[in-house]
Amino acid sequence: MPTLLTLGVHWLLVLTLGLPFAVLWSVAMLYITLGFRRLSHHLPPWPSSG
């Protein structure tokens, strides 16, 4: 679902504001997803339930 939402926003930007804004959106989404992955490596592991 998040992928379809992101793709929908991308195409909405292409149709309304143009390709440069859609590319900026895609770069921002890539940066956010890679940033969360990088952050998750520094978080402590979840406590086990056992």
C-alpha positions in Angstrom: 0.0 0.0 0.0 2.7 2.6 0.8 4.4 1.8 -2.5 1.2 2.5 -4.5 0.6 5.7 -2.5 4.1 6.9 -3.3 3.7 6.0 -6.9 0.4 7.8 -7.1 1.9 11.0 -5.6 4.8 10.7 -8.1 2.4 10.5 -11.1 0.3 13.3 -9.7 3.4 15.5 -9.5 4.3 14.6 -13.1 0.9 15.5 -14.4 0.5 18.8 -12.3 3.9 20.3 -11.6 6.2 18.5 -14.0 8.9 15.9 -14.0 11.5 17.8 -11.9 9.2 17.9 -8.9 8.4 14.2 -9.3 12.1 13.4 -9.4 12.6 15.5 -6.2 9.8 13.5 -4.6 11.4 10.2 -5.6 14.8 11.3 -4.3 13.2 12.4 -1.0 11.4 9.1 -0.6 14.6 7.2 -1.3 16.5 9.3 1.2 13.8 8.8 3.9 13.8 5.0 3.4 17.5 4.7 3.4 17.7 7.0 6.4 15.3 4.9 8.4 17.4 1.8 7.6 20.6 3.5 8.7 18.9 4.7 11.9 17.6 1.2 12.7 21.1 -0.2 12.9 21.8 2.1 15.8 18.7 1.2 17.8 18.8 -1.4 20.5 17.1 -4.7 19.7 13.4 -5.2 20.7 13.0 -6.9 24.1 12.1 -10.5 23.7 8.7 -11.7 25.1 9.9 -14.8 26.7 
